[in-house]
């Protein structure tokens, strides 16, 4: 049996790791793996972040009840596959992320460890600690892996950016919404999200 890693200092910050390595890590810090590189996640989310996440989850949960698509919230491992490889073996997976909210419509992507392959919808709620690099990295990663719709929520500005994948498999900004606007999900056209409800204190 391979040795467990109990302290993040045992890892090489410049190293390249796989999901097989990730499964051996038993330290407190929350991390994501993006193309083999370690990305430390922000500390525990703020009360505002958690409130917004709960509001969005609640609206999605009600809408998805009785439908085939399933809703998952962090901490929930989403393993993304390298486009050049089709192997799902743990040692061949170099990206593991934990989106705030994931909606997955293909049941074959769900296993006991989480999701393998791109969710249909991802919602990320930004924290003050999110860097521009992290935001750009995630955007490119989700686009590359074929996430059909991506919402980025900015709590401090009370705004939401809605990106959808076009026929060229590139994200386009469908719209930006603020504070009290109501918008429709792209992949679920009959789902309306009222931002006044989402951002209500």
C-alpha positions as CSV (number, residue, x, y, z in Angstrom):
1,X,0.0,0.0,0.0
2,X,1.3,3.4,-0.9
3,X,2.2,5.9,1.8
4,X,-0.4,8.5,2.8
5,X,0.7,12.2,2.7
6,X,-0.4,14.0,5.9
7,X,1.3,17.3,5.4
8,X,1.2,19.5,2.3
9,X,4.9,20.4,2.9
10,X,5.7,16.8,1.8
11,X,4.6,17.8,-1.7
12,X,6.8,19.5,-4.3
13,X,4.9,22.8,-5.2
14,X,6.4,22.6,-8.7
15,X,5.7,18.9,-9.1
16,X,3.2,17.3,-11.5
17,X,0.6,15.1,-9.8
18,X,-2.3,12.8,-10.8
19,X,-5.6,11.8,-9.2
20,X,-3.9,8.7,-8.0
21,X,-1.6,10.9,-5.9
22,X,-4.5,13.1,-4.8
23,X,-6.2,10.1,-3.3
24,X,-3.3,9.6,-0.9
25,X,-3.4,13.1,0.5
26,X,-4.7,13.5,4.1
27,X,-3.9,17.1,5.1
28,X,-6.2,19.9,6.1
29,X,-5.6,22.3,3.3
30,X,-8.2,22.1,0.4
31,X,-6.5,22.0,-2.9
32,X,-7.4,21.4,-6.6
33,X,-5.2,19.9,-9.2
34,X,-5.2,21.6,-12.6
35,X,-3.2,19.8,-15.3
36,X,-1.1,18.2,-12.6
37,X,-0.3,21.5,-10.8
38,X,-1.4,22.1,-7.2
39,X,-3.8,25.1,-6.6
40,X,-4.6,26.0,-3.0
41,X,-8.2,26.8,-2.5
42,X,-9.4,29.8,-0.5
43,X,-10.0,29.3,3.3
44,X,-13.5,28.4,4.4
45,X,-16.0,30.5,2.4
46,X,-17.6,33.6,4.0
47,X,-21.1,33.7,5.3
48,X,-22.1,35.8,2.2
49,X,-20.6,33.2,-0.1
50,X,-22.4,30.4,1.7
51,X,-25.7,32.2,1.6
52,X,-25.5,32.8,-2.1
53,X,-24.5,29.2,-2.7
54,X,-27.5,28.0,-0.7
55,X,-29.9,30.3,-2.6
56,X,-28.7,29.1,-6.0
57,X,-28.7,25.5,-4.9
58,X,-32.2,25.8,-3.6
59,X,-33.5,27.3,-6.8
60,X,-31.7,24.6,-8.9
61,X,-32.8,21.8,-6.5
62,X,-36.5,22.8,-6.9
63,X,-36.2,23.0,-10.7
64,X,-34.3,19.7,-11.1
65,X,-36.6,17.7,-8.8
66,X,-37.9,14.7,-10.8
67,X,-35.6,15.4,-13.7
68,X,-32.6,13.2,-14.8
69,X,-30.0,15.9,-14.2
70,X,-28.4,15.9,-10.7
71,X,-27.2,18.7,-8.5
72,X,-23.9,18.5,-6.5
73,X,-22.2,21.1,-4.3
74,X,-18.7,21.5,-3.0
75,X,-16.8,19.6,-1.6
76,X,-17.4,17.4,-4.6
77,X,-14.6,16.2,-6.9
78,X,-14.9,16.8,-10.6
79,X,-12.2,15.0,-12.5
80,X,-11.6,16.5,-16.0
81,X,-9.9,14.4,-18.7
82,X,-7.1,15.5,-20.9
83,X,-8.5,15.8,-24.4
84,X,-5.5,13.9,-25.8
85,X,-6.3,10.9,-23.6
86,X,-9.4,8.9,-23.1
87,X,-8.2,6.9,-20.1
88,X,-10.2,7.3,-16.9
89,X,-7.5,5.5,-14.9
90,X,-6.6,7.5,-11.7
91,X,-3.0,7.7,-12.8
92,X,-4.0,9.3,-16.1
93,X,-6.2,12.0,-14.7
94,X,-4.3,15.3,-14.0
95,X,-7.2,17.6,-13.1
96,X,-9.5,17.5,-10.1
97,X,-11.5,20.6,-9.2
98,X,-14.3,21.4,-6.7
99,X,-16.8,23.8,-8.3
100,X,-19.2,25.5,-5.9
101,X,-22.1,23.9,-7.8
102,X,-22.2,21.3,-10.5
103,X,-25.2,20.0,-12.5
104,X,-24.6,16.7,-14.3
105,X,-27.1,15.2,-16.8
106,X,-25.1,12.2,-17.9
107,X,-25.4,9.5,-15.2
108,X,-22.5,7.6,-16.6
109,X,-20.2,10.4,-15.4
110,X,-21.1,9.8,-11.7
111,X,-19.3,7.3,-9.6
112,X,-18.6,6.8,-5.9
113,X,-15.8,9.4,-5.9
114,X,-17.7,12.2,-7.7
115,X,-17.9,13.1,-11.4
116,X,-15.5,12.1,-14.2
117,X,-15.9,14.3,-17.2
118,X,-17.5,17.8,-17.7
119,X,-20.6,18.8,-15.8
120,X,-23.3,20.4,-18.0
121,X,-23.5,23.5,-15.7
122,X,-21.0,24.9,-13.3
123,X,-21.5,27.8,-10.9
124,X,-18.5,29.4,-9.2
125,X,-19.0,32.0,-6.5
126,X,-15.9,34.1,-6.2
127,X,-14.3,34.9,-2.9
128,X,-12.0,37.9,-2.1
129,X,-9.1,35.4,-2.3
130,X,-9.7,34.4,-5.8
131,X,-6.9,35.6,-8.1
132,X,-7.3,36.8,-11.7
133,X,-5.0,33.9,-12.6
134,X,-7.3,31.4,-10.9
135,X,-10.4,32.9,-12.6
136,X,-8.7,32.8,-16.1
137,X,-7.4,29.3,-15.5
138,X,-10.9,27.9,-14.5
139,X,-12.6,29.7,-17.4
140,X,-10.1,28.1,-19.9
141,X,-10.3,24.7,-18.2
142,X,-14.1,24.6,-18.3
143,X,-14.2,25.8,-21.9
144,X,-11.6,23.2,-23.0
145,X,-13.5,20.4,-21.3
146,X,-16.9,21.3,-22.9
147,X,-18.9,22.6,-19.9
148,X,-22.1,23.7,-21.6
149,X,-22.9,26.6,-19.3
150,X,-20.8,28.5,-16.7
151,X,-22.1,31.1,-14.2
152,X,-19.6,33.3,-12.4
153,X,-21.0,35.1,-9.4
154,X,-19.4,38.2,-8.0
155,X,-20.9,38.7,-4.4
156,X,-19.3,42.1,-3.8
157,X,-20.7,43.5,-7.0
158,X,-24.0,41.5,-6.7
159,X,-23.6,40.4,-10.3
160,X,-23.5,37.3,-12.4
161,X,-21.9,36.5,-15.7
162,X,-23.4,33.8,-17.8
163,X,-21.1,32.0,-20.3
164,X,-22.4,29.4,-22.8
165,X,-20.5,27.1,-25.1
166,X,-21.0,27.9,-28.8
167,X,-20.8,25.6,-31.8
168,X,-17.0,26.2,-32.0
169,X,-16.8,24.9,-28.4
170,X,-15.8,28.4,-27.2
171,X,-17.4,30.3,-24.3
172,X,-19.3,33.4,-25.2
173,X,-20.7,35.8,-22.7
174,X,-24.4,35.5,-23.2
175,X,-25.2,38.2,-20.7
176,X,-24.2,39.9,-17.4
177,X,-26.9,40.4,-14.8
178,X,-26.9,42.6,-11.7
179,X,-28.7,42.8,-8.3
180,X,-32.4,42.4,-8.9
181,X,-32.5,41.1,-12.5
182,X,-34.2,37.8,-13.5
183,X,-32.5,35.6,-16.1
184,X,-33.1,32.2,-17.8
185,X,-30.6,29.4,-17.8
186,X,-29.4,28.6,-21.3
187,X,-29.4,24.8,-21.1
188,X,-32.7,24.9,-19.1
189,X,-34.6,27.7,-20.8
190,X,-37.6,27.4,-18.5
191,X,-35.5,27.9,-15.4
192,X,-35.6,31.5,-14.1
193,X,-33.2,32.8,-11.5
194,X,-34.2,35.9,-9.6
195,X,-31.0,37.6,-8.4
196,X,-32.9,39.7,-5.9
197,X,-33.6,36.3,-4.2
198,X,-30.0,35.1,-4.6
199,X,-28.4,38.3,-3.2
200,X,-31.0,39.0,-0.5
201,X,-29.4,39.4,2.9
